[in-house]
Amino acid sequence: MSTQTVNTSLDRHECQACGYVYEPNKGDEKRDIPPGVPFESLPEDWRCPVCGARSSRFSNLGTDGSASGFKENLKYGFGVNSMTSDQKNLLIFGGLFLIFLFFISLYGLQ
């Protein structure tokens, strides 16, 4: 019997000023932060390596590959809200490709 624990310490955080995403699995080479350091454990004087914003300007994105959006909204939207961004991109661009193939196939009717 295995129990799953939710580890929020390795969540990614995005800078609201410039869009930089701090990923704990990669760390921050510019500030000598090794991989595996959670965002909450960063030094007090750590700033965004792109724009210099304080850590208070960052928002939690969750873990890599998790569903995008607010957790309370994941049950709405015909299951689309619980998809990851990669799955949503595949659905959108795959649908556009199928529509394109449909319109191209209409030339064969002549």
N, C-alpha and C positions, 0 to 999 in steps of 0.2 A: 504494500500500500504506500503510494508516494503522495506527498503533499506539495502543492505548488505555493511558493511564496512570491509575492510581488515585490520586486526590487526596484524602487523608484530612484535609487542613487545613481543608476547608469542611464537616466533619461537625458535626451538631447535638449539643449536650450538654445533659443534663437534670439539674437540681438534685435530689438525693436527699432533701432536706429538705422542699421545697415543691412540686416538680413543674414549676418554671419551665424552659422550654427556650430556651437561647441558640442563635439561628440566625445564623450569620455573614453570610448574605445580607441580613439586616435590621439587624444591629448592636445597639447598646444606647443608646437615646436618653437615658435617665436618667444614664448615666455618660459621655456624649459619645464613644461608640465608633462610628465610622462603619461603614456596610455594607462587607462584604468582609474584615473582620479575622478571621482564624482564631482559634479558642479558645486554641490554644497561644501565640498572640501577644498575648493580653490582658495588661495590666499585672499585676505581682505582687500589688498591693493591690486588684485588682478583686474585687468580691463580688456575690453574687446580688442583682439589683435588687428582688426581692420580699421575701426573708427575711434577706438579709445573710450567707448561708453562703459559706465560702471556695470557691475554684475546685477544691480537692481533693475537695469533696463532689459534684462533677458526674461523670456517667458518659456515655460516648460512645453516641449513638443512631444514628450513621451519617448518610448524606446524606438529604435530604428525598425521599420517594417510594421509598426502598429497602425491601427486605423486612424485616419485623420478626423479631426473634428472633436467636439465636446462629447464626453463619455455618456452624458444623459441623452444625447441626440442619436446615438448609434442604433437604437431600436426603430427609428423611423426611416422612411425613404425606400421602401421595398427591398431592404437589405443592402442598398448601395452605400449607405452611411457607414456600414461596418467593414467596407472594403479598404484596403491600403491604397495609397496614392498610385502605386504601380499597377494595381488591379484596375483602378478607375481609368488610368491612361490606356491600358489595353482594351478596355471596354469601349471607350470613346473613339480611339483611333481605329480599332478593329471594325466598329460600326461604320465609320466614315469610309473605310476601305471597301466594305461590302456594298455600300451605297454606290461608290464609284464603279465597282465591278458591274452592278446592276445597270447603271446608265450606259456603260460601255457595251454591254451585251445587247442593248437596244439597237445598235448599229447592225447587228446580225439579222435583224428582221426584214431588211430590205430585200 
